[in-house]
Amino acid sequence: MSNELKNYDVFLNFHGKDSGYTFTGTLYNALRSKRIKTFFTKHEYGRKLHTDDSHIPPFTLKAIKESRISVVVLSENYASSSRCLDELVAILECKRTINQLVWPIFYKVDPSQVRHQKGSYGEHICNFKNFFRDYNDSNERVKQWRAALSEVSKLSGWLYNDRRSQYEYEFIERIVESTVQALPGYDVFLSFTGEDTRYTFTGFLYNAFRREGFKIFMDDEELESGNQISQKLMRAIESSKISIVVLSENYAYSTWCLDELAKIIECMKTNNQMVWPIFYNVQKSDVCNQTKSYGEAMTEHEKRFGKDSEKVQKWRSALSEIKNLEGDHVKQNEYVMLLINYLIYASLLSVFDHL
């Protein structure tokens, strides 16, 4: 997959008359409900085809190129649309050149019909061939469509047949879940010290976010304070929309946590990432001014790395930046679930602002 900035998570390629107001429309809403940025447009499939038709408008081609995944809904009348077929050619080109994921959905059609252009697919392609009989360039266009249909039919995807005992909403749920897992990045990154809150506040918060369908990163390893932050965590921070920092009594003793915080503050400044501090049994002033346990921890780090250590100065600077951020205070066992519900609600609003 290309490392270029992607404007969309998913591009939906479909025949509007077949599924725009039914299956694909429902899929679009299900993807959106999971905060997946999806390109969905209403095409004029009923218009008369002309030999000088432009293939696809620039904004659609741009959306295809800037999507992480293209979902191709192959329905009964899909091949009757020159727009669908031109989009498919562009999608498969992106698969070859930038490794874009392409997922076909065979919606009430058999993959063999698509691969060999049989049934309605054969009829529609034949109609195009007859229409373009006297136009050499257009005949080449039909060849591209045929090759694209054959290629997409061989890709791994989903088959929906309403004659089976299969509810459509369950089918859509599986597609959405696969999409969530395939997309890079996270909605929320949790920074915390395990000994203080892993099995209490932060653990509750993680499970609550998961129940609401958020893609959330919570490191599940017990780490010694001397370990250096891994590239895996660096990438997780960079790719998250929101970082929640649970600042508890022993947070500053962990060099791992302080490295995370420094990276989070960097992403806040360079990527406009949202950062929410939670002051768990500590005062904001103690964090920002490095007093009490935070002062003691930083003194220990200075003894270990040197008072003028660039690393220690970077940690001190990151802790000082907290003074500029709005956060929430929570005492042990006090209003925990109320705060968690608030954070989830606020996260939903924040993430949707990015879509």
Secondary structure as GFF3:
##gff-version 3
##sequence-region A 1 355
A	DSSP	beta_strand	8	13	.	.	.	ID=ss1
A	DSSP	pi_helix	16	20	.	.	.	ID=ss2
A	DSSP	alpha_helix	23	33	.	.	.	ID=ss3
A	DSSP	beta_strand	38	39	.	.	.	ID=ss4
A	DSSP	alpha_helix	58	65	.	.	.	ID=ss5
A	DSSP	beta_strand	67	74	.	.	.	ID=ss6
A	DSSP	three_ten_helix	78	80	.	.	.	ID=ss7
A	DSSP	alpha_helix	82	98	.	.	.	ID=ss8
A	DSSP	beta_strand	101	107	.	.	.	ID=ss9
A	DSSP	alpha_helix	111	116	.	.	.	ID=ss10
A	DSSP	alpha_helix	119	131	.	.	.	ID=ss11
A	DSSP	alpha_helix	136	152	.	.	.	ID=ss12
A	DSSP	beta_strand	158	160	.	.	.	ID=ss13
A	DSSP	alpha_helix	168	182	.	.	.	ID=ss14
A	DSSP	beta_strand	186	191	.	.	.	ID=ss15
A	DSSP	alpha_helix	194	197	.	.	.	ID=ss16
A	DSSP	alpha_helix	201	211	.	.	.	ID=ss17
A	DSSP	beta_strand	216	217	.	.	.	ID=ss18
A	DSSP	alpha_helix	231	238	.	.	.	ID=ss19
A	DSSP	beta_strand	240	247	.	.	.	ID=ss20
A	DSSP	three_ten_helix	251	253	.	.	.	ID=ss21
A	DSSP	alpha_helix	255	271	.	.	.	ID=ss22
A	DSSP	beta_strand	274	280	.	.	.	ID=ss23
A	DSSP	alpha_helix	284	289	.	.	.	ID=ss24
A	DSSP	alpha_helix	293	305	.	.	.	ID=ss25
A	DSSP	alpha_helix	310	321	.	.	.	ID=ss26
A	DSSP	three_ten_helix	322	324	.	.	.	ID=ss27
A	DSSP	beta_strand	328	330	.	.	.	ID=ss28
A	DSSP	alpha_helix	336	353	.	.	.	ID=ss29
###
